[in-house]
Amino acid sequence: LSRGISRWQYFLGKWTARLTAVLGVYLLVMVPTALVLWVSSGPAAPVDESVAQAEFESEEPGVEPAPLVLRRSHSLAGVAFAVAEVAALLAFVVTCSIAFSASFGSTVISIAVGWVSIYGTGLILSILDVTSFSPARLLREMPDLVRGHYVAADQWWLLGGWVALTLAVMTASGIVFA
């Protein structure tokens, strides 16, 4: 307990603790939610079906129909990709916040620079039409991803890109801080 630590060890400890806290809470909430979504989605619908179809089912004629049953097709792999992509994006945001807090002496300035850079990056990505890493694209394609309408290679590439960006920012900011 009395041994000193280097600045690099301090930075890694801070990054690991915050990343564990944010992703731990996210996964603690989202994994059971995603499993419930997948289990409760009902039988798989045809692949060409783009919207949920409502069916009223009754047991015999003249009887009031049963409650409305929505049948949607949810792919377990698609749900897993959706949870993983949001987790990768959260890891990137946490890493950027740690980088800003290590780079600036004031907490207020690091928070301000963090939020401006997050929104500014989203704006620049949308203006330059670099849609592959745009958070807006992630939100726009999330329903199709959950239903299983995706190209797996693109999803792996996107996940790998977010993880690579996270590790690059962490390494660069850790070297500067150390």
C-alpha positions as semicolon CSV with decimal commas, in nm:
position;residue;x (nm);y (nm);z (nm)
1;L;0,000;0,000;0,000
2;S;0,288;0,238;0,052
3;R;0,467;0,161;-0,276
4;G;0,456;0,443;-0,525
5;I;0,309;0,400;-0,869
6;S;0,412;0,556;-1,196
7;R;0,197;0,801;-1,391
8;W;0,135;0,529;-1,652
9;Q;0,006;0,292;-1,384
10;Y;-0,216;0,567;-1,243
11;F;-0,355;0,638;-1,589
12;L;-0,421;0,268;-1,659
13;G;-0,586;0,225;-1,320
14;K;-0,812;0,524;-1,376
15;W;-0,904;0,409;-1,727
16;T;-0,967;0,050;-1,618
17;A;-1,181;0,153;-1,320
18;R;-1,403;0,388;-1,520
19;L;-1,432;0,151;-1,813
20;T;-1,525;-0,134;-1,579
21;A;-1,784;0,079;-1,400
22;V;-1,953;0,208;-1,716
23;L;-1,944;-0,116;-1,914
24;G;-2,028;-0,321;-1,606
25;V;-2,348;-0,128;-1,541
26;Y;-2,435;-0,125;-1,911
27;L;-2,388;-0,500;-1,949
28;L;-2,561;-0,572;-1,618
29;V;-2,870;-0,397;-1,753
30;M;-2,850;-0,480;-2,124
31;V;-2,762;-0,850;-2,129
32;P;-3,076;-0,960;-1,939
33;T;-3,284;-0,706;-2,133
34;A;-3,150;-0,833;-2,464
35;L;-3,216;-1,194;-2,366
36;V;-3,572;-1,111;-2,262
37;L;-3,619;-0,926;-2,593
38;W;-3,493;-1,225;-2,788
39;V;-3,695;-1,484;-2,592
40;S;-4,015;-1,281;-2,601
41;S;-3,991;-1,197;-2,969
42;G;-4,197;-1,500;-3,060
43;P;-4,149;-1,730;-3,354
44;A;-3,924;-1,616;-3,633
45;A;-4,095;-1,424;-3,909
46;P;-3,999;-1,454;-4,276
47;V;-3,680;-1,271;-4,369
48;D;-3,855;-1,037;-4,614
49;E;-4,092;-0,909;-4,343
50;S;-3,986;-0,557;-4,246
51;V;-4,251;-0,465;-3,995
52;A;-4,413;-0,652;-3,714
53;Q;-4,742;-0,802;-3,811
54;A;-5,035;-0,801;-3,575
55;E;-5,260;-1,100;-3,548
56;F;-5,579;-1,143;-3,353
57;E;-5,623;-1,503;-3,250
58;S;-5,946;-1,651;-3,119
59;E;-6,022;-2,007;-3,024
60;E;-6,372;-2,036;-3,168
61;P;-6,606;-1,821;-3,375
62;G;-6,817;-1,570;-3,187
63;V;-6,571;-1,545;-2,900
64;E;-6,402;-1,218;-2,835
65;P;-6,054;-1,217;-2,988
66;A;-5,754;-1,280;-2,770
67;P;-5,512;-0,998;-2,693
68;L;-5,306;-0,849;-2,972
69;V;-5,000;-1,062;-3,041
70;L;-4,706;-0,896;-3,212
71;R;-4,476;-1,136;-3,391
72;R;-4,128;-1,009;-3,465
73;S;-3,817;-1,182;-3,577
74;H;-3,521;-1,107;-3,350
75;S;-3,188;-1,267;-3,421
76;L;-2,976;-1,361;-3,121
77;A;-2,661;-1,272;-3,316
78;G;-2,815;-0,940;-3,419
79;V;-2,906;-0,857;-3,060
80;A;-2,553;-0,949;-2,952
81;F;-2,403;-0,728;-3,224
82;A;-2,626;-0,438;-3,117
83;V;-2,527;-0,471;-2,750
84;A;-2,159;-0,505;-2,844
85;E;-2,159;-0,203;-3,076
86;V;-2,314;0,023;-2,814
87;A;-2,064;-0,112;-2,559
88;A;-1,776;-0,035;-2,796
89;L;-1,908;0,317;-2,849
90;L;-1,941;0,366;-2,473
91;A;-1,584;0,240;-2,426
92;F;-1,464;0,497;-2,679
93;V;-1,649;0,781;-2,505
94;V;-1,514;0,675;-2,164
95;T;-1,162;0,656;-2,304
96;C;-1,194;1,003;-2,458
97;S;-1,318;1,141;-2,127
98;I;-1,018;0,990;-1,946
99;A;-0,787;1,133;-2,213
100;F;-0,937;1,480;-2,170
101;S;-0,920;1,464;-1,791
102;A;-0,554;1,364;-1,815
103;S;-0,478;1,638;-2,068
104;F;-0,645;1,933;-1,895
105;G;-0,589;2,050;-1,541
106;S;-0,945;2,167;-1,488
107;T;-1,237;1,929;-1,464
108;V;-1,477;2,184;-1,612
109;I;-1,258;2,239;-1,917
110;S;-1,211;1,865;-1,974
111;I;-1,588;1,809;-1,955
112;A;-1,657;2,100;-2,191
113;V;-1,394;1,985;-2,441
114;G;-1,528;1,631;-2,417
115;W;-1,887;1,722;-2,496
116;V;-1,789;1,967;-2,771
117;S;-1,564;1,709;-2,932
118;I;-1,829;1,435;-2,912
119;Y;-2,094;1,650;-3,078
120;G;-1,840;1,809;-3,313
121;T;-1,714;1,471;-3,427
122;G;-2,070;1,356;-3,494
123;L;-2,136;1,672;-3,694
124;I;-1,815;1,636;-3,894
125;L;-1,885;1,269;-3,964
126;S;-2,233;1,354;-4,090
127;I;-2,111;1,647;-4,303
128;L;-1,827;1,447;-4,460
129;D;-2,064;1,153;-4,506
130;V;-1,828;0,917;-4,325
131;T;-2,120;0,705;-4,222
132;S;-1,937;0,388;-4,126
133;F;-1,837;0,524;-3,783
134;S;-2,127;0,761;-3,733
135;P;-2,328;0,710;-3,412
136;A;-2,633;0,829;-3,608
137;R;-2,585;0,534;-3,843
138;L;-2,567;0,300;-3,546
139;L;-2,901;0,430;-3,419
140;R;-3,059;0,427;-3,764
141;E;-2,956;0,067;-3,836
142;M;-3,024;-0,071;-3,488
143;P;-3,377;-0,207;-3,565
144;D;-3,252;-0,394;-3,873
145;L;-2,951;-0,521;-3,680
146;V;-3,170;-0,660;-3,401
147;R;-3,396;-0,831;-3,655
148;G;-3,095;-1,000;-3,814
149;H;-3,081;-0,797;-4,137
150;Y;-2,708;-0,720;-4,152
151;V;-2,380;-0,822;-4,310
152;A;-2,168;-0,990;-4,045
153;A;-1,835;-0,879;-4,196
154;D;-1,945;-0,514;-4,178
155;Q;-2,049;-0,552;-3,815
156;W;-1,720;-0,716;-3,718
157;W;-1,531;-0,441;-3,904
158;L;-1,729;-0,172;-3,721
159;L;-1,671;-0,336;-3,382
160;G;-1,300;-0,374;-3,456
161;G;-1,279;-0,013;-3,567
162;W;-1,433;0,119;-3,246
163;V;-1,208;-0,102;-3,034
164;A;-0,900;0,005;-3,234
165;L;-0,993;0,374;-3,196
166;T;-1,043;0,321;-2,823
167;L;-0,705;0,154;-2,782
168;A;-0,533;0,419;-2,996
169;V;-0,677;0,705;-2,791
170;M;-0,592;0,526;-2,467
171;T;-0,234;0,458;-2,574
172;A;-0,172;0,808;-2,708
173;S;-0,320;0,984;-2,409
174;G;-0,143;0,747;-2,167
175;I;0,192;0,819;-2,330
176;V;0,129;1,194;-2,316
177;F;0,018;1,173;-1,952
178;A;0,309;0,950;-1,849
